[in-house]
């Protein structure tokens, strides 16, 4: 049995979100989990190893499962959220091993978010009698999901979507996306109202720009940071940056460059602000301490059980800094036992995850909460 368990864990790490579907049943104690080592293979051995573990997975059928098995379907469009999907599967697997219960996970790849591809996989999920679903869709895929009439007992959790950003919601849908609006509003409490904002012309950058413009009554400068070949002198060599409250709605790389350039051109803003977008330890290694003076970041991820974090870390699931993984953790914990053990501090009110953002300074060693 232990050999089968090791094989099944391995398939998740190697093929967590390929287009094949995986079914897993696992029952282990904590000592076994701690002793489990994921076998490493080189590329020459990977193909034969893969076929072996796929055959093991296919051998497990519904009739072989006990009645008490926790069953979960994960549906996602790999062309759009491939990275998130793989991390979500790893997060959920690690969580269920931590809970030491039998479980069955099956993934359903719609490839894209077209109505036909989503409908095909939803029908398959319903045929297989899944009543708990995690759906990694953007607003585009979500619009199609709202057209289906799910059984009232079916619960669908959306890790990427915030309820406040949607026009149509359903009672049996739960929304796990963080609220950038709440983060920006909290960050603005540190502003002196001499507001300057930098953004990037991509999906998230434009989204944050819109939220910022709708939340901040007076903005003196808005500047776009392009994907490449930026004239940083033109971007930061402006007297209006002196004593300003600068909001950086930019990626970690662009933020790091902007922080160094602001200091390089000897500008002295009152404060530099950023959302969850830059709550990442990579920022510390990309910048110098002098660059991060008066730099404040909002974060909505709360602490969890240390043993759980260790197990998730062994599955390459980062929940301390990755909010999508954290949202997926909230989702599986909710669907598993409605957080009866209060393992997760973040609350769910109605059918919306209610994140409580906090402010942090970026120190030499990481991030320190501002008291």
Protein Blocks (a to p, Z undefined) as FASTA:
>chain_A
ZZmmmmmmmmmmmmmmacbdcdddddddfklmmmpccddddfklmmmmmmmmmmmmmmpc
fklpcfklccddddddfklmmmmmmmmmmmmmmmmmmnopacddddddehiacfklmmmm
mmmmmmnopabdcddddfklmmmmmmpccdfkbccddfkbcfklpfbdcfkbccfbdcfk
lmmmmmmmmpghiacddddddfklmmmmmmmmmmmmbdfbdcdddfbhpafklmmmcfkl
gopacdddbdfklmmmmmmmmmmnopacfbdcddfklgcfklmmmpcfklmgoiacddfb
dcddfklmmmmmmnopafklmmklmmmmmmmmmmmnoomnomambdcehjaccddddddd
ddfklccddZZ
